[in-house]
Amino acid sequence: MRFLIILNDPPYGTERSYNGLRLALSLAKTEGTELRVFLMADAVFCAKPGQKTPDGYYNIERMLRGLATKDAPIGACGSCMDARGMSDADLVPGAHHSSMAELTSWTLWADKVVTF
């Protein structure tokens, strides 16, 4: 089964992106599943490298890097990045500058789309 997870919220301040990435990591470990993650709005900040969180606190960057090691494509909305002054250099390895056209393609590809 093919899953697309769309995140909209910032990495910290709410737990929506955290919970979306928890689901994504669990799906990535599940046999027979394919997964893609799309970051829009303030969720593009989830892909910002250099996040420093207190010991024992979740780290969104680390979670995204874990997905990337499982070959899950991670797209960051280019318009959302532009609006927030982010460039391709502001993305963790494994995440890429994406577009609405790619989100459309991924949505048509997916059996299930889950948004957070």
VOFIKOL-895387 format. One record per residue (C-alpha): residue number from 1; residue in three letters; chain; x, y, z. Coordinates in nm, 2 decimals. Example, Ala and Ser with C-alpha at 12.3 -4.5 7.8 and 13.67 -1.06 7.14 Angstrom:
BEGIN
     k     r   c     east    north       up
     1   ALA   A     1.23    -0.45     0.78
     2   SER   A     1.37    -0.11     0.71
# end
This chain:
BEGIN
     k     r   c     east    north       up
     1   MET   A     0.00     0.00     0.00
     2   ARG   A     0.12     0.35    -0.08
     3   PHE   A     0.10     0.64     0.17
     4   LEU   A     0.14     1.01     0.13
     5   ILE   A     0.17     1.21     0.46
     6   ILE   A     0.13     1.58     0.43
     7   LEU   A     0.25     1.80     0.72
     8   ASN   A     0.14     2.16     0.76
     9   ASP   A     0.24     2.26     1.11
    10   PRO   A     0.58     2.39     1.24
    11   PRO   A     0.83     2.15     1.39
    12   TYR   A     0.77     2.27     1.75
    13   GLY   A     0.48     2.45     1.93
    14   THR   A     0.23     2.18     1.84
    15   GLU   A     0.27     1.81     1.82
    16   ARG   A     0.10     1.76     1.48
    17   SER   A     0.42     1.73     1.28
    18   TYR   A     0.58     1.52     1.55
    19   ASN   A     0.28     1.28     1.54
    20   GLY   A     0.27     1.28     1.16
    21   LEU   A     0.64     1.18     1.15
    22   ARG   A     0.58     0.91     1.42
    23   LEU   A     0.32     0.76     1.19
    24   ALA   A     0.56     0.80     0.89
    25   LEU   A     0.84     0.62     1.07
    26   SER   A     0.61     0.34     1.17
    27   LEU   A     0.48     0.30     0.82
    28   ALA   A     0.84     0.30     0.68
    29   LYS   A     0.91     0.00     0.89
    30   THR   A     0.60    -0.19     0.77
    31   GLU   A     0.66    -0.45     0.50
    32   GLY   A     0.48    -0.39     0.18
    33   THR   A     0.43    -0.02     0.22
    34   GLU   A     0.57     0.27     0.02
    35   LEU   A     0.58     0.62     0.17
    36   ARG   A     0.63     0.98     0.07
    37   VAL   A     0.62     1.29     0.29
    38   PHE   A     0.53     1.64     0.18
    39   LEU   A     0.60     1.95     0.39
    40   MET   A     0.39     2.26     0.34
    41   ALA   A     0.33     2.59     0.51
    42   ASP   A     0.53     2.62     0.84
    43   ALA   A     0.61     2.24     0.81
    44   VAL   A     0.90     2.33     0.57
    45   PHE   A     1.09     2.44     0.89
    46   CYS   A     1.08     2.07     0.99
    47   ALA   A     1.35     2.01     0.73
    48   LYS   A     1.58     2.29     0.86
    49   PRO   A     1.92     2.14     0.97
    50   GLY   A     2.09     2.22     1.30
    51   GLN   A     1.79     2.18     1.53
    52   LYS   A     1.90     2.16     1.89
    53   THR   A     1.65     2.03     2.14
    54   PRO   A     1.69     1.95     2.51
    55   ASP   A     1.79     1.60     2.61
    56   GLY   A     1.49     1.37     2.62
    57   TYR   A     1.29     1.60     2.38
    58   TYR   A     1.20     1.48     2.04
    59   ASN   A     1.40     1.62     1.75
    60   ILE   A     1.21     1.66     1.42
    61   GLU   A     1.53     1.69     1.21
    62   ARG   A     1.65     1.35     1.34
    63   MET   A     1.31     1.20     1.26
    64   LEU   A     1.32     1.33     0.90
    65   ARG   A     1.68     1.20     0.86
    66   GLY   A     1.55     0.86     0.98
    67   LEU   A     1.29     0.86     0.71
    68   ALA   A     1.55     0.96     0.45
    69   THR   A     1.76     0.66     0.54
    70   LYS   A     1.46     0.44     0.47
    71   ASP   A     1.45     0.59     0.11
    72   ALA   A     1.12     0.78     0.18
    73   PRO   A     1.11     1.08    -0.05
    74   ILE   A     1.06     1.41     0.14
    75   GLY   A     0.94     1.71    -0.05
    76   ALA   A     0.93     2.06     0.08
    77   CYS   A     0.69     2.31    -0.09
    78   GLY   A     0.89     2.55    -0.29
    79   SER   A     0.64     2.84    -0.26
    80   CYS   A     0.62     2.79     0.11
    81   MET   A     1.00     2.78     0.13
    82   ASP   A     1.03     3.10    -0.07
    83   ALA   A     0.77     3.28     0.15
    84   ARG   A     0.98     3.19     0.45
    85   GLY   A     1.32     3.29     0.31
    86   MET   A     1.44     2.93     0.28
    87   SER   A     1.67     2.80     0.00
    88   ASP   A     1.77     2.45    -0.10
    89   ALA   A     2.07     2.48     0.12
    90   ASP   A     1.83     2.51     0.42
    91   LEU   A     1.71     2.15     0.38
    92   VAL   A     1.84     1.84     0.56
    93   PRO   A     1.99     1.57     0.34
    94   GLY   A     1.71     1.36     0.20
    95   ALA   A     1.46     1.65     0.16
    96   HIS   A     1.42     1.83    -0.16
    97   HIS   A     1.27     2.15    -0.30
    98   SER   A     0.93     2.04    -0.44
    99   SER   A     0.62     2.19    -0.60
   100   MET   A     0.25     2.16    -0.63
   101   ALA   A     0.30     1.96    -0.94
   102   GLU   A     0.49     1.70    -0.75
   103   LEU   A     0.23     1.70    -0.47
   104   THR   A    -0.04     1.64    -0.73
   105   SER   A     0.16     1.35    -0.88
   106   TRP   A     0.22     1.20    -0.53
   107   THR   A    -0.15     1.24    -0.44
   108   LEU   A    -0.25     1.05    -0.75
   109   TRP   A     0.02     0.79    -0.68
   110   ALA   A    -0.10     0.73    -0.32
   111   ASP   A    -0.36     0.48    -0.20
   112   LYS   A    -0.40     0.68     0.12
   113   VAL   A    -0.33     1.04     0.20
   114   VAL   A    -0.30     1.15     0.56
   115   THR   A    -0.27     1.51     0.66
   116   PHE   A    -0.14     1.66     0.99
# end
